[in-house]
Amino acid sequence: MTTVHETMPPVLSVRDLRVTVGAVPAVRGVSFDVPAGQVTALVGESGAGKSLTARAVLGLAPHGARILGSVRLDGEEIAGAGPAVYRRLWGRRVAYVPQDALAVLSPVHPVGDQLAAAVRSVARVPRAEARARAVAALDAVGIADAARRARALPHEFSGGMRQRAVIAMALINGPRLIVADEPTTALDPRVREHVLDALTRSREATGAALLLITHDLPLATAHADHAVVLYAGRVTETGPAHQIFATPGSPYTAGLVASLPPGWGAGATGVEGGFDGPTPGASASAPAGGPARGEPGAPGMGGAAAGAADVGAGPASVPLPRVPAAGPRRDRWLPAIAGAPPCPFEVPAGCAFASRCPMAVGLCREVEPPLEDAGSGRLVACHRGSELPVPATTLFLGPPQPPGEPLS
Ligand SMILES: Nc1ncnc2c1ncn2[C@@H]1O[C@H](COP(=O)(O)OP(=O)(O)OP(=O)(O)O)[C@@H](O)[C@H]1O
């Protein structure tokens, strides 16, 4: 898939994965690789299918879910495998870090005992040795005074410490792959960074690969080697994470980057312009004309109806729902991609993003774009990916403009 993929066999290879829960085709043909020892981020809006993809990989799909396609862990096909197969894999070859540590830690056993039990679940080692490994694992993720802390119950840990303990537990048996689903979302920003550092450092020490599920683009850019952008259960683009977010290859990714708060665009993703786009009342560059954003007559402000607007063939003016930016930059607006993802029951024909896309043409509404080689290790599913403006965020932000009038 990327240059790295070509030179190093992936630890995880997912091909045409389809997950249907009840009547909901939530994951609709997802393909990506996780190279050994590297970090791959799965990003996208809520409901894009990130968690279901991860759960299908882990053998934790909801009861009754139908799983089709291929999931290979070090070459072994495990798509839809039963509990017996996963019992052999869990901990040893693949481990899970959930968003909520209390989902995996028993509230009534000391944390150290739980880590020691994880060691003894895969290897016949004396209790004292398992215990020593538990303490070392807690120490490795930055838990101070680990020997004493190992005797504490989970509720005696802070949220950040609990998440570190779960990371320690995931790594303790040296898995080849860790799947972390929003591992820091429940933590405050300061703790979040420390926990992620702990995850990154300990992962590097063991050589495990990481599949990081997140909706946080700056986090993905800072911590991932590769990114897979999902939209409505399909891959929109994949490739080196920094490149994808610095120079999006599809309008959807451009919209995600354009939606970053002030300072996050340029600083965190290297995107030229980042958030520094239009000012209130300014037109969205609009080569094709039409009402400016926020003006009466601009269709669909702030509602799903905007997604249904026929936005024409060129990089047209797209009305954006906006909220006042917080903090010192109150003179700017936070843009969002107009409209909403399609209902998973009723994904339209063609590109699922077409109704929200400023570049959509008739073809986009009729034919689902395949994921194709876009060079530099990138794959993009967009009929018009090669025609994106530079920077692509101007599709949603307009060209960089000088500071505008403050909000009245
Ligand atoms: N157990 C379930 N039963 C029915 N539908 C489900 C179930 N789990 C997920 N879905 C649906 O599948 C789609 C994808 O869900 P998923 O949780 O994978 O999204 P996500 O990208 O992880 O979103 P988020 O970031 O909000 O967790 C959604 O439309 C969701 O409603």
The ligand as an SDF file (V2000), in Angstrom:
LIG
                    3D

 31 33  0  0  0  0  0  0  0  0999 V2000
  -24.3640   -2.6890   18.1660 N   0  0  0  0  0  0  0  0  0  0  0  0
  -24.7790   -1.9460   17.1310 C   0  0  0  0  0  0  0  0  0  0  0  0
  -26.0170   -2.1430   16.6240 N   0  0  0  0  0  0  0  0  0  0  0  0
  -26.4630   -1.4140   15.5650 C   0  0  0  0  0  0  0  0  0  0  0  0
  -25.7410   -0.4690   14.9400 N   0  0  0  0  0  0  0  0  0  0  0  0
  -24.5180   -0.2400   15.4140 C   0  0  0  0  0  0  0  0  0  0  0  0
  -23.9610   -0.9500   16.5170 C   0  0  0  0  0  0  0  0  0  0  0  0
  -22.7030   -0.4990   16.7420 N   0  0  0  0  0  0  0  0  0  0  0  0
  -22.5040    0.4700   15.8170 C   0  0  0  0  0  0  0  0  0  0  0  0
  -23.5770    0.6190   15.0240 N   0  0  0  0  0  0  0  0  0  0  0  0
  -23.7250    1.5840   13.9230 C   0  0  0  0  0  0  0  0  0  0  0  0
  -22.6330    1.4180   13.0480 O   0  0  0  0  0  0  0  0  0  0  0  0
  -22.1640    2.6800   12.5880 C   0  0  0  0  0  0  0  0  0  0  0  0
  -20.6870    2.8060   12.8980 C   0  0  0  0  0  0  0  0  0  0  0  0
  -20.5050    2.8090   14.3130 O   0  0  0  0  0  0  0  0  0  0  0  0
  -19.0690    2.9520   14.9760 P   0  0  0  0  0  0  0  0  0  0  0  0
  -19.2640    2.8530   16.4590 O   0  0  0  0  0  0  0  0  0  0  0  0
  -18.1280    1.9950   14.3590 O   0  0  0  0  0  0  0  0  0  0  0  0
  -18.6690    4.4420   14.5590 O   0  0  0  0  0  0  0  0  0  0  0  0
  -17.4060    5.2800   15.0050 P   0  0  0  0  0  0  0  0  0  0  0  0
  -16.7710    5.8020   13.7800 O   0  0  0  0  0  0  0  0  0  0  0  0
  -16.5470    4.4790   15.9190 O   0  0  0  0  0  0  0  0  0  0  0  0
  -18.0880    6.4690   15.7960 O   0  0  0  0  0  0  0  0  0  0  0  0
  -17.6930    7.0970   17.2180 P   0  0  0  0  0  0  0  0  0  0  0  0
  -16.4870    7.9250   16.9730 O   0  0  0  0  0  0  0  0  0  0  0  0
  -18.8940    7.8950   17.5800 O   0  0  0  0  0  0  0  0  0  0  0  0
  -17.4620    5.9560   18.1550 O   0  0  0  0  0  0  0  0  0  0  0  0
  -23.0230    3.7310   13.2750 C   0  0  0  0  0  0  0  0  0  0  0  0
  -24.0200    4.1230   12.3690 O   0  0  0  0  0  0  0  0  0  0  0  0
  -23.6300    3.0030   14.4380 C   0  0  0  0  0  0  0  0  0  0  0  0
  -24.8810    3.5200   14.7560 O   0  0  0  0  0  0  0  0  0  0  0  0
  1  2  1  0
  2  3  1  0
  2  7  2  0
  3  4  2  0
  4  5  1  0
  5  6  2  0
  6  7  1  0
  6 10  1  0
  7  8  1  0
  8  9  2  0
  9 10  1  0
 10 11  1  0
 11 12  1  0
 11 30  1  0
 12 13  1  0
 13 14  1  0
 13 28  1  0
 14 15  1  0
 15 16  1  0
 16 17  2  0
 16 18  1  0
 16 19  1  0
 19 20  1  0
 20 21  2  0
 20 22  1  0
 20 23  1  0
 23 24  1  0
 24 25  2  0
 24 26  1  0
 24 27  1  0
 28 29  1  0
 28 30  1  0
 30 31  1  0
M  END
$$$$
